[in-house]
Amino acid sequence: MRKVAVIAACLLLLGAYARAQEVEKQIDEVIASMNEAQGEDYLKARAQGVALAPQAREYLAKKAAAGNWNGENWRDALCAALIAGWSEGSAHFSRCYELKGLKPEVYTKRALPAPNVQLELERLGKAAVPAMIEIFLKTLESYPLGTPQPGAGADARSLDAAARARAAERRALQVGIIAALLRIADKRAFRFLAEVLRESRDDEIRVIAASGTAVCGGEDSVPILAKVLSAGKNPEKVRAAAASALGYASGTAALDALKRALSDSSAALRSGAAKGLARMASHRRWQLERKLDRPDVQAMRKAAAAALAQRLGAEGDSGVRREIVQALGRIAHTSVLDALKELANETSDANVKAAALDAAKRISEKAADLSGE
């Protein structure tokens, strides 16, 4: 009897294992369908996954783990998180599809009467990140916007007004998602934001995505941003945004990319590089990171200040000169104090003079903190 019981138990275990394997296979097939589909087809595939989810909680959690969002299979991790979240009735997911900032009766009463959902999405936080990405990639066209489609008997004027309102709401949703992901700074959004930066046709969205890529990706974002920065086919403001965003990173690769950008023929890019160096090597950042006993931070500050000071002497654009001077003030390295004072005395540009005096003052005021330089 005992042997029979053991055999029966083994058979039960084997059966359970086989069923689990079959469900996991079905989940993988659903995820593949979700990745390929859009709109209604996508929603049907997602519904299939939600129906399977109760039998695959552990498998979905494993696939949706944060570590799986940084590789080539980040879309699989996204789909797994979406299946799990929707199957559990996530209120955060649902609220992403019920945004008040897209309703005309709400946004037309604001001081700036235009659709805007950034703050609303930010408040939903990290729990809503998968749903935000889902909307941007998969359900944007079918999203329930605030302005309804006019009926069949609507006149041309009504049709045009509704089309313009819906286009504005849809774009506000796109911009709001990217801006909210930047502010939420969830590492899971890194690969998505990097893809938007590379592939979007909307320059404003790409500019925001550049900062989001840097904030969410950290050091992993450096080669991506450097490539966008160096690609001459990209619009100037996108390249400049990539340069500025590189300042969120640190290390030799980011520093070298920004130093090269300081000599670019584009004034906008040189200005962006100055902003990036200021962010990377700012006095405030040094104050925070020196507590971590990182001597490389001090060396980076000195190198960034030296690169900016060198470029200042050759820079012919007044606006860029002012940006460089302001960057030197933010870095506040004592090695450039004399150069700033000399510039303030010699320049005939009132704006550059004011910036140089302000930067020199800031460095002098921080002299106690900088005594080790």
C-alpha positions as CSV (number, residue, x, y, z in Angstrom):
1,M,0.0,0.0,0.0
2,R,2.8,2.3,0.9
3,K,4.4,1.8,-2.6
4,V,1.2,2.5,-4.3
5,A,0.7,5.7,-2.3
6,V,4.3,6.9,-3.2
7,I,3.7,6.1,-6.9
8,A,0.4,7.9,-6.8
9,A,2.0,11.0,-5.2
10,C,4.8,11.0,-7.8
11,L,2.3,10.7,-10.6
12,L,0.3,13.6,-9.1
13,L,3.5,15.7,-8.9
14,L,4.4,14.8,-12.5
15,G,1.0,15.8,-13.6
16,A,1.1,19.1,-11.8
17,Y,4.6,19.8,-13.3
18,A,3.3,19.0,-16.8
19,R,0.3,21.3,-16.3
20,A,2.6,24.1,-15.1
21,Q,4.9,23.6,-18.0
22,E,1.9,23.8,-20.4
23,V,0.6,27.0,-18.8
24,E,4.0,28.6,-18.9
25,K,4.2,27.7,-22.6
26,Q,0.8,29.3,-23.2
27,I,1.9,32.4,-21.3
28,D,5.0,32.7,-23.5
29,E,2.8,32.4,-26.6
30,V,0.5,35.1,-25.3
31,I,3.4,37.4,-24.5
32,A,4.7,36.9,-28.1
33,S,1.3,37.8,-29.4
34,M,1.1,40.9,-27.2
35,N,4.5,42.1,-28.4
36,E,3.4,41.8,-32.0
37,A,-0.1,43.2,-31.7
38,Q,-1.6,46.7,-31.5
39,G,-5.0,48.1,-30.4
40,E,-7.9,45.6,-30.2
41,D,-5.7,42.7,-31.2
42,Y,-3.3,43.5,-28.4
43,L,-6.2,43.8,-25.9
44,K,-7.5,40.3,-27.0
45,A,-4.0,38.8,-26.4
46,R,-3.8,40.5,-23.0
47,A,-7.2,39.1,-22.0
48,Q,-5.9,35.6,-22.8
49,G,-3.0,36.2,-20.5
50,V,-5.2,37.5,-17.8
51,A,-7.3,34.4,-18.0
52,L,-4.2,32.2,-17.6
53,A,-2.6,34.4,-14.8
54,P,-4.2,32.6,-11.8
55,Q,-2.3,29.4,-12.8
56,A,1.0,31.2,-13.4
57,R,1.5,33.7,-10.6
58,E,5.1,32.7,-9.8
59,Y,6.1,32.4,-13.5
60,L,4.7,35.9,-14.2
61,A,6.5,37.4,-11.2
62,K,9.7,35.8,-12.3
63,K,9.4,37.1,-15.9
64,A,8.4,40.6,-14.6
65,A,11.3,40.9,-12.1
66,A,13.1,44.2,-12.3
67,G,16.3,42.6,-13.5
68,N,14.7,41.4,-16.7
69,W,13.8,44.9,-17.8
70,N,17.4,45.9,-18.7
71,G,18.1,43.4,-21.4
72,E,16.8,42.7,-24.9
73,N,13.8,40.9,-23.5
74,W,12.5,44.0,-21.6
75,R,9.2,43.8,-23.6
76,D,8.6,40.3,-22.3
77,A,9.0,41.6,-18.8
78,L,6.6,44.5,-19.5
79,C,4.0,42.1,-20.8
80,A,4.3,39.8,-17.9
81,A,3.9,42.7,-15.5
82,L,0.8,43.9,-17.4
83,I,-0.8,40.4,-17.3
84,A,-0.1,40.1,-13.6
85,G,-1.3,43.7,-12.8
86,W,-4.5,43.5,-14.8
87,S,-5.3,40.1,-13.5
88,E,-5.1,41.4,-9.9
89,G,-7.3,44.4,-10.8
90,S,-4.6,47.0,-10.3
91,A,-6.2,50.3,-9.5
92,H,-3.1,52.2,-10.6
93,F,-3.4,50.6,-14.1
94,S,-7.1,51.5,-14.3
95,R,-6.5,55.1,-13.3
96,C,-4.0,55.5,-16.2
97,Y,-7.1,55.1,-18.4
98,E,-9.2,57.5,-16.5
99,L,-7.1,60.7,-16.5
100,K,-9.0,63.8,-15.5
101,G,-6.5,66.0,-17.3
102,L,-7.8,64.8,-20.7
103,K,-11.4,65.8,-20.0
104,P,-12.5,69.1,-21.6
105,E,-14.8,69.9,-18.6
106,V,-11.7,69.8,-16.4
107,Y,-8.8,71.2,-18.5
108,T,-10.8,74.1,-20.1
109,K,-11.3,75.6,-16.6
110,R,-7.6,75.7,-15.8
111,A,-5.4,78.8,-16.0
112,L,-3.8,77.2,-19.1
113,P,-6.8,75.6,-20.8
114,A,-5.1,72.7,-22.4
115,P,-4.9,69.0,-21.7
116,N,-2.1,68.0,-19.3
117,V,-1.7,64.7,-17.4
118,Q,2.0,64.8,-16.3
119,L,1.4,65.5,-12.6
120,E,-1.6,63.1,-12.5
121,L,0.6,60.3,-13.8
122,E,3.5,61.2,-11.5
123,R,1.3,60.8,-8.5
124,L,0.4,57.3,-9.5
125,G,4.1,56.4,-9.1
126,K,6.1,53.3,-9.9
127,A,3.1,51.0,-9.6
128,A,1.6,52.5,-12.8
129,V,4.8,52.4,-14.9
130,P,3.9,49.3,-16.9
131,A,0.4,50.7,-17.8
132,M,2.0,54.0,-18.9
133,I,4.3,52.2,-21.2
134,E,1.4,50.0,-22.5
135,I,-0.6,53.1,-23.4
136,F,2.3,54.7,-25.3
137,L,3.2,51.5,-27.2
138,K,0.0,49.6,-27.6
139,T,-3.3,51.4,-26.8
140,L,-2.8,55.0,-27.7
141,E,-5.1,54.9,-30.7
142,S,-7.9,53.3,-28.8
143,Y,-7.4,55.2,-25.6
144,P,-10.7,56.8,-24.2
145,L,-9.9,60.5,-24.8
146,G,-12.0,63.2,-23.2
147,T,-13.4,64.6,-26.4
148,P,-15.8,62.0,-28.0
149,Q,-15.9,61.2,-31.7
150,P,-18.7,63.3,-33.4
151,G,-21.8,61.4,-34.6
152,A,-22.5,60.5,-38.2
153,G,-24.5,63.7,-38.8
154,A,-21.9,66.2,-37.5
155,D,-21.1,69.1,-39.7
156,A,-17.6,69.9,-41.0
157,R,-16.9,72.5,-38.3
158,S,-17.8,70.1,-35.5
159,L,-15.7,67.4,-37.0
160,D,-12.7,69.7,-37.3
161,A,-13.0,71.0,-33.8
162,A,-13.3,67.5,-32.4
163,A,-10.3,66.2,-34.4
164,R,-8.1,69.1,-33.2
165,A,-9.2,68.5,-29.5
166,R,-8.6,64.8,-29.7
167,A,-5.2,65.3,-31.3
168,A,-4.2,67.7,-28.5
169,E,-5.4,65.3,-25.9
170,R,-3.5,62.4,-27.5
171,R,-0.3,64.3,-27.7
172,A,-0.7,65.6,-24.1
173,L,-1.0,61.9,-23.1
174,Q,2.2,61.0,-24.9
175,V,4.2,63.9,-23.5
176,G,2.7,63.4,-20.1
177,I,3.8,59.7,-20.0
178,I,7.4,60.5,-21.0
179,A,7.7,63.4,-18.6
180,A,6.1,61.4,-15.7
181,L,8.5,58.5,-16.3
182,L,11.4,60.9,-16.1
183,R,10.2,62.2,-12.7
184,I,9.3,58.8,-11.3
185,A,12.8,57.6,-12.3
186,D,11.9,53.9,-12.3
187,K,14.8,51.8,-13.8
188,R,12.3,49.6,-15.5
189,A,11.5,52.4,-17.9
190,F,15.1,52.8,-19.1
191,R,15.0,50.6,-22.3
192,F,11.6,52.0,-23.3
193,L,12.8,55.6,-22.9
194,A,16.0,54.8,-24.8
195,E,13.9,53.4,-27.6
196,V,11.7,56.5,-27.7
197,L,14.8,58.7,-27.8
198,R,16.2,56.8,-30.8
199,E,13.0,56.3,-32.8
200,S,10.3,58.9,-32.0
201,R,9.5,61.4,-34.7
202,D,8.5,64.0,-32.2
203,D,11.5,66.1,-31.2
204,E,9.9,67.5,-28.0
205,I,9.2,63.9,-26.8
206,R,12.8,62.9,-27.7
207,V,14.2,65.8,-25.7
208,I,12.3,64.7,-22.6
209,A,13.2,61.1,-23.3
210,A,16.9,62.0,-23.3
211,S,16.8,63.0,-19.7
212,G,14.6,60.1,-18.8
213,T,17.0,57.7,-20.4
214,A,19.9,59.1,-18.3
215,V,18.0,59.3,-15.0
216,C,16.6,55.7,-15.3
217,G,19.6,54.1,-17.0
218,G,22.5,55.7,-15.1
219,E,25.9,54.6,-16.5
220,D,24.1,52.2,-18.9
221,S,22.7,55.2,-20.7
222,V,26.1,56.7,-21.6
223,P,26.7,54.9,-24.9
224,I,23.1,55.5,-26.0
225,L,23.2,59.2,-25.3
226,A,26.7,59.6,-26.8
227,K,25.5,58.0,-30.0
228,V,22.5,60.3,-30.2
229,L,24.8,63.3,-29.5
230,S,27.3,62.4,-32.2
231,A,24.8,61.6,-34.9
232,G,24.7,64.6,-37.2
233,K,21.4,63.5,-38.7
234,N,19.6,64.2,-35.4
235,P,18.0,67.6,-34.9
236,E,20.2,70.1,-33.0
237,K,17.9,70.3,-30.0
238,V,17.8,66.5,-29.6
239,R,21.6,66.3,-29.7
240,A,21.8,69.2,-27.3
241,A,19.3,67.4,-25.0
242,A,21.4,64.3,-25.1
243,A,24.5,66.3,-24.2
244,S,22.8,67.9,-21.2
245,A,21.4,64.5,-20.1
246,L,24.9,63.0,-20.1
247,G,25.5,65.2,-17.1
248,Y,23.3,62.8,-15.0
249,A,26.0,60.2,-15.5
250,S,29.6,60.2,-14.5
251,G,32.8,58.5,-15.6
252,T,35.4,58.9,-18.3
253,A,33.1,58.0,-21.2
254,A,30.5,60.6,-20.4
255,L,33.1,63.2,-19.7
256,D,35.0,62.6,-22.9
257,A,31.8,62.7,-25.0
258,L,30.9,66.1,-23.5
259,K,34.4,67.5,-24.0
260,R,34.2,66.6,-27.7
261,A,30.8,68.2,-27.9
262,L,32.2,71.5,-26.7
263,S,34.0,71.8,-30.0
264,D,31.1,70.9,-32.2
265,S,30.1,73.3,-35.0
266,S,26.6,73.6,-33.5
267,A,26.2,76.4,-30.9
268,A,23.1,74.6,-29.4
269,L,25.2,71.4,-28.9
270,R,28.1,73.3,-27.3
271,S,25.6,75.0,-25.0
272,G,24.1,71.6,-24.1
273,A,27.6,70.2,-23.5
274,A,28.3,73.0,-21.0
275,K,25.0,72.3,-19.2
276,G,25.9,68.6,-19.1
277,L,29.4,69.3,-17.6
278,A,27.9,71.6,-15.1
279,R,25.4,68.9,-14.0
280,M,28.0,66.2,-13.9
281,A,30.6,68.2,-11.9
282,S,28.5,70.6,-9.9
283,H,29.6,71.7,-6.5
284,R,26.4,70.4,-5.0
285,R,26.9,67.0,-6.5
286,W,30.4,67.0,-5.2
287,Q,29.2,67.8,-1.7
288,L,26.9,64.8,-1.8
289,E,29.3,62.3,-3.3
290,R,32.4,63.2,-1.4
291,K,30.7,61.7,1.6
292,L,30.9,58.4,-0.2
293,D,34.7,58.7,-0.3
294,R,35.0,59.0,-4.1
295,P,38.2,60.8,-5.1
296,D,37.3,60.4,-8.8
297,V,34.5,62.9,-8.4
298,Q,37.0,65.6,-7.5
299,A,39.2,64.7,-10.5
300,M,36.2,64.8,-12.7
301,R,35.3,68.3,-11.4
302,K,38.7,69.6,-12.2
303,A,38.8,68.1,-15.7
304,A,35.3,69.5,-16.5
305,A,36.3,72.9,-15.2
306,A,39.5,72.8,-17.3
307,A,37.6,71.8,-20.5
308,L,35.1,74.6,-20.0
309,A,37.8,77.2,-19.3
310,Q,39.7,76.2,-22.4
311,R,36.7,76.4,-24.6
312,L,35.7,79.8,-23.1
313,G,38.8,81.4,-24.7
314,A,37.9,80.1,-28.1
315,E,34.1,80.5,-28.0
316,G,32.7,83.2,-30.3
317,D,29.0,82.8,-29.6
318,S,27.9,85.1,-26.8
319,G,25.1,82.8,-25.7
320,V,27.4,79.9,-25.4
321,R,30.0,81.9,-23.6
322,R,27.4,82.9,-21.0
323,E,26.4,79.2,-20.6
324,I,30.0,78.2,-20.1
325,V,30.5,80.9,-17.5
326,Q,27.4,79.8,-15.7
327,A,28.6,76.2,-15.8
328,L,31.9,77.2,-14.3
329,G,29.9,78.9,-11.5
330,R,27.9,75.8,-10.8
331,I,31.1,73.6,-10.8
332,A,32.7,76.2,-8.5
333,H,36.3,74.9,-8.9
334,T,38.9,77.3,-7.5
335,S,41.2,76.7,-10.4
336,V,39.0,79.0,-12.7
337,L,38.5,81.8,-10.2
338,D,41.2,84.1,-11.6
339,A,40.1,83.5,-15.2
340,L,36.5,84.5,-14.3
341,K,37.6,87.7,-12.6
342,E,39.8,88.5,-15.6
343,L,36.9,87.8,-18.0
344,A,34.6,90.1,-16.0
345,N,37.1,92.9,-16.3
346,E,37.8,92.6,-20.0
347,T,34.5,91.6,-21.7
348,S,32.3,94.2,-23.3
349,D,29.3,91.8,-23.3
350,A,27.1,92.9,-20.3
351,N,25.5,89.4,-20.0
352,V,28.8,87.6,-20.0
353,K,30.2,90.1,-17.5
354,A,27.3,89.6,-15.1
355,A,27.5,85.9,-15.4
356,A,31.3,85.9,-14.8
357,L,30.9,88.2,-11.7
358,D,28.2,85.9,-10.3
359,A,30.3,82.8,-10.9
360,A,33.3,84.3,-9.3
361,K,31.2,85.4,-6.3
362,R,29.8,81.9,-5.9
363,I,33.3,80.3,-5.9
364,S,34.5,82.8,-3.4
365,E,31.6,82.1,-1.1
366,K,32.2,78.4,-1.3
367,A,36.0,78.8,-0.5
368,A,35.6,77.1,2.9
369,D,34.2,73.9,1.2
370,L,36.8,74.1,-1.5
371,S,39.9,74.5,0.7
372,G,41.2,71.0,-0.3
373,E,41.4,71.8,-4.0
